[in-house]
């Protein structure tokens, strides 16, 4: 079994590693992301949420996750919703159990740090289709709409659903 270390960003060095990783992979996260937009999201995460870097056994950053508590539309006051803004896993780790272990980690982190959380909201590009199929296993597809970033799917996963789904 591969060893992964989930490290919430607490120090300037953590945030720097997260920011550099996200900027290096911004076009893989979303093909329309410009550095300016990515920095805006990271600023929101610093002020209203959190970020996590995932390292392998050798200490290399292999994945990152950034999220906010609440939604910008409601001024981050709706703490029952956590919105994932940045998620990336290096290609060599995508067909491993890292995604599943990340879901388990996030669910436990939210239970401890943001107990008001009821649901996790996230958006993804409309392609590739495999991504949509994966996300539909853990979340409800709420809408598919054209946005300034292209056609996107909005998903919502209730924590109740994640608790019922066999995550471990």
Number of C-alpha atoms within 10 A of each C-alpha: 5 9 9 19 16 18 14 18 18 12 9 9 10 15 19 12 17 24 19 11 17 25 18 12 18 20 13 15 18 18 12 14 15 12 14 10 12 18 14 10 17 24 12 19 20 16 12 17 19 19 24 24 24 21 17 15 10 8 10 11 20 20 25 25 21 25 25 25 25 21 19 13 8 9 9 19 13 15 18 18 22 25 23 20 20 21 20 21 19 12 10 8 14 13 9 12 12 18 15 13 15 20 15 16 13 16 18 13 13 17 14 10 9 17 12 15 19 17 18 24 21 19 19 20 22 17 11 9 9 10 12 17 10 10 17 14 12 18 21 15 17 13 12 15 13 12 10 8 11 13 13 17 19 17 20 21 22 18 18 10 14 18 11 9 11 9 13 7
